[in-house]
Amino acid sequence: MIPSETRYNSKAVRLSQALLDDIRQGQFGPEPSLPPAQQLAQSYSVSRPTMRRAMGLLSHRYPHLNMVPRASGRAFTGGSSALRQ
């Protein structure tokens, strides 16, 4: 857990937990990549910067998810299969 999460439950922190839950439940399928941040932001009704902060939190907490933008299409790698390892 990131120390600041225990004191401050920001929108990005809550979103990162919701996103993690959806990844674990296979919401995005078994693919090793997630939709682009803009598409995810629209799906969760948040701004793109908030989505990117949430993904950054997940990246920090779960480095094996490899939540970094891909050059083509700016999708993020790290689907539900990465959490099952």
C-alpha positions, 0 to 999 in steps of 0.5 A: 500500500502506498503510504499516502493512501492510508491518509487520503482516499483521493478519486485516483486512489478509489479509481485505481482500486475499481480498475484493479477489481475490474482487471482481476474479474477479467472485465477487459478479457484475457488480453495483456493490454487494456484500452487506451487511457482516454477510453478507460476514462470515458468508461469510468466517467473521469478525466484522462489525468485522473485515469493516468494517476490511477494507473500510475498508482497501480503501476507503483503497487504492482510493477509486474502489470507493466502499466506503461503506454504502448507507442501504438494506440497508447493502450496500456499493457497488463491485463487480467492474466498479469494479476494471476501470475 
